[in-house]
């Protein structure tokens, strides 16, 4: 079942928070100090980062954990589309 607009907004906040937490590590590892949006989406949704870092440093953690579980039930393409919509840029760099 698709997420509601409110759920989508909250999961996008969690995705952005996750990227803000891990970005420095990834951009420092990359030779050019930049990554494409597709790469950012991939690493942000990978390796349970969303569960670790996006589940509410300023929000109800249990509510976000439940929302992330629902988000993870979406198809790969649906998850990527929601994540890609978080950022307006095509390349991120330091």
Secondary structure, DSSP 8 states (H G I E B T S, - for coil): ----HHHHHHHHHHHHHHHHHHHHHHHHHSTTSEEEHHHHHHHHHSTTHHHHHSS-SSS-HHHHHHHHHHHHTS-HHHHHHHHHTT-S-SEEE-
